[in-house]
Amino acid sequence: MTCMAKPDMAKSGTAQAAIAHPRLSVPLPAEVAITDMDNGIVPGRRDGETTWLGGNQRYVVCAFYTPNYSEQVERLKLSLERLGINYHLKAYERRVTWEATTRIKPQFVAESLARFAPLDVLYIDADGYLHDVPKFFDTVSTDVALLFAPVQRRGKHYLSIAAGTLYIRNSEGGRRFAAAWARQDSAASPLTLDEDMIYMAVPEIEGVTFTALPRAYSKIFDAAGPAPVIEHFQASRGQFKLGRLVRRSRRLG
């Protein structure tokens, strides 16, 4: 891979095989290496990926996207660059359905934890946008932080989870959560979503600790609530969803 560097630091313009990072215990592989250039940082690139680790956070923001989300992920990238936050963005081909495509998320998160250890992973959906530095994550001491939303149905109260913003520490519990989550793909039905897979993984994650995420860190753009730190623009509303079609057919039938 070719990576830019200061002219007086690299005669050939070719990056070294690895480069040190202040929070990583091992050198970065060449494909995610970063170099200083004219007081700036050049993202490491390879096909379908862009990675920048020039921030001093204990985490890296990770997002995956498919070609139809390229515009949204570019907006996310600009917000991260403006705030100087580590990021890793990876492109995937779309699966057969939107539901199946969401199930890429658990495996992507598990792989990111392994790849960027000991950094934690802050997963954000590709249509997200950061308005400010997410300082809350500097205080998280549990294995996982995600949004729990109260839901009332037929007079009963439930907790619904949302995984558009998801913080996973690179702890034993965090890695165990991600691995159990990813394993549920083999038991998924055609209508299963990534968030459904978290419920499915519960029997395998005893002892994993959780923090309830403030609503401002997973704020839907048109929903009432506090001013957002991380805002989600719900690009999926414009996607064809098999589950929506099935529900509509059942109502008509």
Secondary structure, DSSP 4 states (H G I P E B T S, - for coil): ------TTT-SS-PPPSEE--TT-SSPEEGGG--EEETTEEEPEEETTEEEE--S--SEEEEEEE-GGGHHHHHHHHHHHHHHT--EEEEE----SSHHHHHTHHHHHHHHHHHHTTTSEEEEE-TTEEESS--GGGGG--SSEEEEEEEEEETTEEEEEEEEEEEEE-SSHHHHHHHHHHHHGGGG--TT--HHHHHHHHGGG-TT--EEEPPGGGSEETTS-SSPPSEEE--GGGGS--HHHHHHHHHHH-
